[in-house]
Amino acid sequence: MSIVATADRRIRIERRRPAELPIAADLRAALERGEIEILFQPQFASSDGRLVGAEALARWQHPKLGQIGADRLFEIAAQTSLVEPLSRHIERAALGAAAGWPVPLRLSINVTAADVAAGNFAETIAAAIAEAGFPPEQLTLEITEQVLVADLERTGVRLRQLADLGIRIELDDFGAGFCNFDYLKRLPIHALKLDRSMVEGIAEDSRDLEVLRGILALARALRLEVVAEGVEREDQRAAIAREGCAVWQGFLGARPMTEANFAVLAGELPASR
């Protein structure tokens, strides 16, 4: 990069800082005050509609900007080295809530590249599980392909440490990236989570349905469970159930809800045991 280009880049960064740093400072304060809320997206068995678990989703109600979701939260956190504190907050809050659910259910937590890169990641998760008193075999960690491409060998070591604890590893957003099948051979993956784009057209487009069937055939051959997200219509739910997708989540079943509301739902609906 030339000196002129470097200087121009530095000027652009400096110009952005006044807009970025205040919200990052707000996030630091919000973490200190415990204002980052965890919502739970219910997950259901395709076979009979039983409640089987929930995905933990971080949300921040900013006083001026309104609700900020997890993706933007981690973008802000990266500006001031708050990714690790944010991840730890989400893990502790989600595990603590799940430990108090009225029936035993799965908890799914998303994992970032920074999480996996940390040398003590498995130990950190193990400590959080022990602190909450949550069974490790009921925990699923969702990892995206973007996390895997950073360092496949190192990621493999980290994931095997977690799998040895009984934790389930799920490849998230399957179908949205490169779909490198090498991951399925080399990593301890237990489940695939279909990106919503893999579900959207399956009820009316034969090509979309055939793609789904191909993924499910591959998953069966590798003894992987398949979870579908973004299910918003009954015809989509019926299609994934008919084709053998094990679990689904989406607005058809329920929107993300507070810890208290999910606990009520878990107490009212038939659940896996």
C-alpha positions in Angstrom: 0.0 0.0 0.0 1.4 3.4 -0.9 2.1 6.2 1.6 -0.7 8.3 0.1 -3.1 5.4 0.3 -2.1 4.7 3.9 -2.5 8.3 4.9 -5.9 8.4 3.2 -7.0 5.3 5.0 -5.9 6.8 8.3 -7.8 9.9 7.7 -11.0 7.9 6.9 -10.6 5.9 10.1 -10.1 9.1 12.1 -13.2 10.6 10.6 -15.2 7.6 11.6 -14.1 7.5 15.2 -16.3 10.3 16.5 -19.3 8.3 15.4 -18.0 4.9 16.5 -16.4 5.5 19.9 -19.4 6.9 21.8 -21.6 3.8 21.0 -18.7 1.6 21.9 -18.4 3.4 25.2 -22.1 3.0 25.6 -21.7 -0.8 25.1 -19.0 -1.0 27.8 -21.3 0.8 30.2 -24.2 -1.5 29.2 -22.1 -4.6 29.9 -21.1 -3.2 33.3 -24.7 -2.6 34.2 -26.0 -5.9 32.8 -28.2 -4.3 30.2 -27.5 -6.7 27.3 -30.6 -8.9 27.3 -30.7 -12.5 26.2 -33.8 -13.6 24.2 -34.6 -17.2 23.4 -35.8 -18.5 20.0 -37.8 -21.7 20.6 -36.9 -24.8 18.6 -39.4 -27.6 17.9 -39.2 -31.3 16.8 -40.5 -31.7 13.3 -42.0 -35.1 14.1 -44.5 -34.0 16.7 -44.1 -30.3 17.5 -42.4 -30.9 20.9 -40.4 -28.1 22.3 -36.8 -29.3 22.2 -34.7 -26.2 23.0 -33.9 -22.6 22.2 -31.2 -20.5 20.6 -29.8 -17.7 22.7 -29.8 -14.3 21.0 -28.3 -11.2 22.4 -30.2 -7.9 22.2 -29.3 -4.4 23.4 -32.0 -1.7 23.8 -30.0 1.4 23.2 -31.6 4.6 24.6 -31.3 6.5 21.3 -30.8 3.9 18.6 -33.4 1.4 19.7 -32.9 -2.4 19.6 -29.5 -3.6 18.4 -29.1 -7.2 17.4 -26.1 -9.6 17.9 -24.3 -9.0 14.6 -24.2 -5.2 15.2 -23.4 -5.8 18.9 -20.2 -7.7 18.0 -19.2 -5.2 15.4 -19.4 -2.5 18.0 -17.6 -4.7 20.5 -14.7 -5.3 18.1 -14.0 -1.5 18.1 -12.8 -1.4 21.7 -11.8 -5.0 22.5 -15.1 -5.9 24.1 -15.7 -9.1 22.1 -14.5 -11.4 24.9 -16.5 -9.7 27.7 -19.6 -9.7 25.5 -19.2 -13.4 24.7 -18.7 -14.2 28.3 -21.8 -12.2 29.3 -23.9 -14.0 26.8 -22.7 -17.4 27.8 -23.2 -16.8 31.6 -26.6 -15.2 31.1 -27.9 -17.9 28.7 -26.6 -20.8 30.7 -27.9 -19.4 34.0 -31.3 -18.9 32.5 -31.3 -22.4 30.9 -30.3 -24.0 34.2 -33.6 -22.8 35.6 -35.9 -24.0 32.9 -38.8 -26.2 34.2 -37.9 -29.1 31.9 -34.5 -30.2 30.4 -34.1 -28.6 27.0 -31.2 -27.9 24.6 -29.6 -24.5 24.7 -27.8 -23.2 21.5 -25.2 -20.5 21.7 -23.4 -18.9 18.8 -19.6 -18.9 18.8 -17.4 -16.2 17.2 -14.0 -16.5 15.6 -12.5 -14.6 18.5 -14.0 -17.2 20.9 -12.4 -20.1 19.0 -9.1 -18.3 18.7 -8.7 -18.1 22.4 -6.4 -20.8 23.7 -8.5 -21.3 26.8 -11.9 -21.4 25.0 -12.8 -25.0 26.0 -11.8 -24.3 29.6 -13.9 -21.1 29.6 -17.0 -22.9 28.4 -16.4 -25.7 30.8 -16.2 -23.2 33.7 -19.4 -21.4 32.6 -21.3 -24.7 32.4 -20.1 -25.8 35.9 -20.9 -22.4 37.3 -24.5 -22.5 35.9 -25.0 -26.2 36.8 -26.1 -26.9 33.2 -25.6 -30.4 31.7 -22.9 -30.1 28.9 -24.8 -32.7 26.8 -27.7 -30.3 26.5 -25.5 -27.5 25.2 -25.0 -26.8 21.5 -22.4 -24.4 20.2 -23.2 -23.0 16.7 -20.2 -22.2 14.6 -20.3 -20.6 11.1 -18.1 -21.4 8.1 -16.5 -18.0 8.4 -15.1 -19.0 11.8 -13.7 -22.3 10.4 -11.8 -20.7 7.5 -9.6 -18.7 9.8 -7.6 -21.7 11.0 -9.1 -25.1 10.4 -6.4 -27.0 12.3 -6.6 -24.9 15.4 -10.4 -24.8 15.2 -10.4 -28.6 15.0 -8.4 -28.9 18.2 -10.7 -26.5 20.1 -13.9 -28.2 18.8 -12.6 -31.7 19.8 -11.9 -30.4 23.3 -15.5 -29.2 23.5 -17.0 -32.4 22.0 -15.0 -34.4 24.6 -17.0 -32.6 27.3 -20.2 -33.8 25.7 -21.1 -30.5 24.0 -22.8 -30.7 20.6 -21.2 -28.8 17.7 -23.5 -27.4 15.0 -22.4 -25.9 11.7 -24.6 -22.8 11.4 -25.9 -21.1 8.2 -25.3 -24.2 6.1 -25.9 -23.5 2.5 -25.1 -19.8 2.7 -21.4 -20.0 2.3 -18.9 -22.2 0.3 -20.3 -25.5 1.9 -16.8 -26.9 2.0 -17.5 -30.6 2.7 -14.0 -31.0 4.1 -15.2 -29.5 7.3 -17.7 -32.4 7.7 -14.8 -34.9 7.3 -12.2 -33.3 9.6 -14.2 -31.7 12.4 -16.4 -33.1 15.1 -19.7 -31.8 13.7 -22.9 -33.2 15.1 -25.5 -31.2 13.3 -26.1 -28.9 10.3 -28.3 -25.8 10.7 -29.8 -24.8 7.4 -29.6 -21.2 6.4 -33.1 -19.7 5.9 -32.3 -19.4 2.2 -32.4 -23.2 2.0 -35.9 -23.3 3.4 -37.6 -20.3 1.8 -38.7 -21.9 -1.5 -39.0 -25.6 -0.7 -42.8 -25.6 -0.8 -43.2 -24.2 -4.3 -39.9 -24.7 -6.1 -38.9 -28.2 -7.1 -35.2 -27.3 -7.4 -35.1 -25.9 -3.9 -36.8 -29.1 -2.6 -34.2 -31.3 -4.4 -31.4 -29.3 -2.9 -32.9 -29.9 0.6 -33.2 -33.6 -0.2 -29.6 -33.8 -1.2 -28.5 -32.1 2.0 -30.6 -34.4 4.1 -29.3 -37.5 2.3 -25.7 -36.3 3.0 -26.6 -35.7 6.7 -28.1 -39.1 7.1 -25.0 -40.7 5.6 -22.8 -38.9 8.1 -25.3 -39.4 11.0 -25.8 -35.6 11.4 -29.0 -34.0 12.6 -30.4 -31.2 10.5 -32.0 -28.1 12.0 -33.9 -25.7 9.8 -34.2 -22.0 10.7 -36.4 -19.3 9.2 -39.5 -21.4 9.0 -42.3 -18.9 8.6 -45.1 -20.8 6.9 -47.0 -24.1 7.5 -46.2 -25.4 4.1 -42.4 -25.0 4.8 -42.8 -26.8 8.2 -44.8 -29.6 6.5 -42.1 -30.0 3.8 -39.1 -30.2 6.2 -41.0 -32.7 8.4 -42.0 -34.8 5.5 -38.4 -34.9 4.2 -36.9 -35.8 7.6 -35.4 -32.6 9.0 -35.3 -33.2 12.7 -35.7 -29.7 14.3 -37.0 -26.3 13.2 -37.2 -22.8 14.4 -38.8 -19.6 13.0 -41.7 -17.1 13.4 -44.2 -19.8 12.6 -43.5 -21.4 15.9 -42.5 -18.4 18.0 -40.5 -15.2 17.8 -37.5 -14.7 20.1 -38.8 -14.1 23.6 -37.6 -13.1 27.1 -36.2 -15.5 29.6 -39.4 -15.3 31.7 -41.7 -15.9 28.7 -39.7 -18.8 27.5 -39.8 -20.4 30.9 -43.6 -20.1 30.8 -43.7 -21.6 27.3 -41.4 -24.5 28.5 -43.8 -25.2 31.3 -46.9 -25.2 29.1 -45.8 -27.2 26.0 -44.9 -30.9 25.8 -41.1 -31.0 25.8 -38.3 -33.5 25.2 -37.1 -35.3 28.3 
